[in-house]
Amino acid sequence: MHHLPLNAMPVHLFKIKTLYILSFLLWITISGVSFSQIKLVSWNVENLGQSKSEQEIKFIAQTLKNYDVVALQEVVAGYGGIQAVAKLADELNRTGSKWDYEISEPTSSSAYKTERYAFLWKTAAVKKIGTAWLEQTYALEIDREPFYSTFEYKNKSFTVVNFHAITKKRQPETEIKYFKFLPALYSDLNLIFVGDFNCPQSNSVFNPLKKIGYVPLLIDQKTTLKKQVKHGEYLASEFDNMFYAPKVTKINGGVLRFYEHFCSLAEARKVSDHIPIWMEFSFN
């Protein structure tokens, strides 16, 4: 089939095609339809504090700059943690967008396990509602109680539950089992659970969340770095994930293999021993 060049198209067909395009663009303008979505990223940055070099913080900022909301785990509770997040926010502000941030108080865990969480967000993309808070209801049962923050996007709000579970050896299931109570406890909030759970989504401890409609972002996706590459495999365990409610529509999601930018796994692990996970979403 031969297509007519544009200047050879019959005038009446050209007018109809042009009218259709203009009508469609007008409909978009009137209805307020937008194709932009929220991009959320979560990262266990492993001891984010004074041990991170200026170059490493710049690299972290470049890795995160294309997202709207950032949830970080393993911010150092002692000296250096708050300063490192402030430096990261400063670097993000140099990437072309205005960013703000909030850091949690130290978690109520033992001195060797306590840490802070952090949220960073693009102020033009989302509006933060109120003050973020450490969830205290199960603070005795959960070593590092989760850090909540609510954001608003086009008159729809969502609350990110930022969490870092105890290590696999200490049985994180003993903490995660309390998550099934949190949606009812905050029934007016649209919760999205994110972070390092130190166990895979296939673990039965997540079944109660799944039964009430929560869906894991990642399935069979490893998110921690090995200490050494074995048989061409860089990743070790399925620990990091997001669980989102039916009100959230996932558009896209995955992991950021930042280690591919380094000559060796040892160099990459100076940034973190986990890779970031991300989700792009809208609302039903």
C-alpha positions in Angstrom: 0.0 0.0 0.0 1.4 3.4 -1.0 0.8 6.3 1.5 0.1 9.7 0.1 2.5 12.4 1.1 1.0 15.0 3.4 0.7 17.6 0.7 -1.1 15.1 -1.6 -3.7 14.2 1.1 -7.2 15.2 0.1 -8.2 18.5 1.8 -11.2 17.1 3.5 -9.2 14.2 5.0 -6.5 16.5 6.2 -9.1 18.8 7.9 -10.7 15.8 9.6 -7.4 14.5 10.9 -6.3 18.0 12.1 -9.7 18.5 13.8 -9.4 15.1 15.6 -6.0 15.9 17.0 -7.0 19.4 18.1 -10.2 18.0 19.8 -8.1 15.4 21.6 -5.6 18.0 22.9 -8.6 20.2 24.0 -10.1 17.2 25.9 -6.9 16.7 27.8 -6.7 20.4 28.7 -10.4 20.5 29.9 -10.4 17.2 31.8 -7.1 17.9 33.5 -5.7 14.5 32.5 -2.0 14.2 33.2 0.3 11.4 32.2 2.7 12.1 35.0 2.8 9.6 37.9 4.5 9.4 41.3 7.8 7.7 41.4 8.8 6.2 44.8 12.2 4.7 45.6 13.4 2.8 48.7 17.0 2.1 49.5 18.9 0.6 52.4 22.0 2.8 52.0 24.0 0.9 54.6 25.4 3.1 57.4 24.7 6.5 55.8 26.9 8.7 57.9 30.4 10.2 58.1 31.9 7.1 56.4 30.3 8.0 53.1 32.6 10.1 51.0 31.6 13.2 49.1 31.8 11.3 45.8 29.6 8.5 47.2 27.0 11.0 48.3 27.1 12.6 44.8 26.6 9.2 43.3 23.6 8.4 45.5 22.1 11.7 44.5 22.5 11.0 40.8 20.9 7.6 41.3 17.9 9.0 43.1 17.3 12.3 41.2 14.7 11.0 38.8 12.3 10.0 41.6 9.7 12.0 43.5 9.8 10.4 47.0 12.8 8.7 48.5 12.6 6.4 51.6 16.0 5.6 53.2 16.9 3.0 55.8 20.1 2.7 57.8 20.8 6.3 58.4 23.4 6.4 61.2 21.8 7.3 64.6 24.9 8.9 66.0 27.1 11.6 64.7 27.2 11.9 60.9 23.8 10.5 60.0 21.8 13.8 60.0 24.7 15.5 58.3 24.9 12.9 55.5 21.2 13.2 54.7 21.5 17.0 54.6 24.5 16.7 52.2 22.4 14.3 50.1 19.5 16.8 50.0 22.0 19.5 49.0 23.3 17.4 46.2 19.8 16.6 45.0 19.0 20.3 45.0 21.9 20.7 42.5 20.3 18.3 40.0 17.6 20.7 38.8 14.7 20.2 41.2 13.9 21.5 44.7 14.1 18.8 47.4 13.1 18.8 51.1 13.7 16.1 53.7 12.8 14.8 57.1 14.8 12.5 59.4 13.5 10.3 62.2 14.6 10.3 65.8 16.7 7.2 66.6 14.7 4.0 66.8 14.1 2.6 70.2 16.2 -0.5 69.6 19.4 -1.4 71.5 22.4 0.9 71.2 24.1 -1.3 68.6 21.0 -1.7 66.4 19.4 1.7 66.6 19.3 3.9 63.5 17.4 6.6 61.8 15.1 6.6 58.7 14.8 9.5 56.2 12.4 10.8 53.6 13.4 13.1 50.8 10.9 14.5 48.3 10.6 16.8 45.3 8.4 19.7 46.5 7.0 20.4 43.0 5.9 16.8 42.7 4.2 16.1 46.1 3.2 18.0 49.2 4.1 16.5 52.6 1.2 16.4 55.0 2.0 17.0 58.7 5.1 15.6 60.5 6.5 12.2 59.9 6.5 9.9 62.9 7.9 6.7 64.3 5.1 4.2 65.0 5.1 3.4 68.7 2.1 1.0 69.0 4.4 -2.1 68.6 7.7 -0.4 69.6 8.3 -3.2 72.2 7.7 -5.9 69.7 9.5 -4.3 66.7 13.2 -3.5 67.2 13.3 -0.6 64.7 9.8 0.7 64.6 8.7 2.0 61.2 8.8 5.6 60.2 5.6 7.0 58.6 5.2 10.0 56.3 2.1 11.2 54.4 2.3 12.9 51.0 -0.4 14.4 48.8 -0.5 14.1 45.0 -3.3 15.8 43.1 -5.6 15.8 46.1 -4.9 12.1 46.8 -2.8 11.2 49.8 -0.6 8.2 50.5 1.5 7.2 53.6 4.8 5.5 53.2 5.7 3.1 56.0 9.5 3.0 56.0 10.9 -0.1 57.7 14.1 -2.0 58.4 13.6 -5.4 60.0 16.0 -7.3 62.2 18.5 -9.6 60.5 17.5 -13.0 59.1 19.4 -14.8 61.9 17.1 -13.0 64.4 13.9 -14.0 62.6 12.3 -10.9 61.2 9.0 -12.8 60.9 8.6 -12.1 64.7 8.3 -8.4 63.9 6.6 -8.4 60.5 3.7 -10.4 61.9 2.4 -7.2 63.5 2.1 -5.4 60.2 -1.3 -7.1 59.6 -2.7 -4.9 62.3 -1.5 -1.6 60.9 -4.0 -1.0 58.0 -6.9 -1.3 60.5 -5.0 0.9 63.0 -4.7 3.6 60.3 -7.8 2.9 58.3 -8.0 6.5 57.1 -4.6 6.3 55.5 -3.5 4.7 52.2 -0.4 2.8 53.4 2.5 1.7 51.2 5.0 -0.6 53.1 8.6 -0.2 51.9 12.0 -1.1 53.0 14.4 -4.0 53.9 12.3 -6.8 55.4 15.3 -9.2 55.6 13.0 -12.0 54.2 11.3 -12.7 50.8 7.7 -11.8 50.0 7.0 -15.5 49.6 7.4 -15.9 53.4 4.0 -16.9 54.9 4.3 -13.9 57.4 3.1 -11.7 54.6 0.0 -13.8 53.9 -2.3 -11.7 56.2 -1.3 -8.5 54.4 -1.9 -10.2 51.0 -5.3 -11.5 52.2 -6.5 -7.9 52.8 -5.4 -6.9 49.3 -1.7 -5.8 49.6 0.4 -6.7 46.7 4.2 -7.1 46.6 6.1 -5.0 44.1 8.8 -7.5 43.5 8.6 -11.3 43.1 11.7 -13.5 42.8 13.9 -10.4 42.7 17.2 -10.4 44.7 18.1 -7.0 46.1 21.3 -7.5 48.2 24.8 -7.6 46.9 27.1 -10.6 47.3 30.5 -10.1 48.7 32.0 -11.6 45.6 30.7 -12.4 42.2 29.9 -16.1 41.8 29.0 -17.6 38.4 28.3 -14.2 37.1 25.7 -13.5 39.8 26.0 -10.2 41.8 22.9 -10.5 43.9 22.3 -12.6 47.0 18.9 -12.3 48.7 15.3 -11.2 48.2 15.1 -8.8 51.2 13.8 -5.4 49.9 10.3 -4.8 48.7 7.1 -2.7 48.7 3.6 -3.8 49.5 0.8 -1.6 48.2 -3.0 -1.5 48.7 -5.7 -1.9 46.1 -6.2 1.9 45.9 -2.8 2.1 44.3 -2.3 1.3 40.6 1.2 0.2 39.8 2.4 1.6 36.5 5.9 0.3 36.6 8.6 -0.8 39.0 11.9 -2.6 39.5 15.4 -2.3 40.8 18.3 0.0 40.1 21.5 -2.1 39.4 23.8 0.7 40.5 26.8 -1.7 40.9 27.0 -1.8 37.1 28.6 1.7 37.2 31.6 0.4 39.2 34.7 -1.6 38.2 34.3 -4.0 41.1 31.7 -5.3 43.5 34.0 -4.1 46.4 33.8 -0.5 45.1 30.0 -0.7 44.7 29.6 -2.0 48.2 31.2 1.2 49.6 27.9 2.8 48.5 25.7 0.1 49.8 25.2 -3.7 50.1 21.6 -3.3 48.9 20.3 -2.0 45.5 17.4 0.5 45.4 13.9 -0.6 44.5 11.3 1.7 42.8 7.7 1.9 41.9 5.8 4.3 39.6 2.1 4.5 40.5 -1.2 6.4 40.4 -4.5 6.0 42.2 -7.7 4.2 41.4 
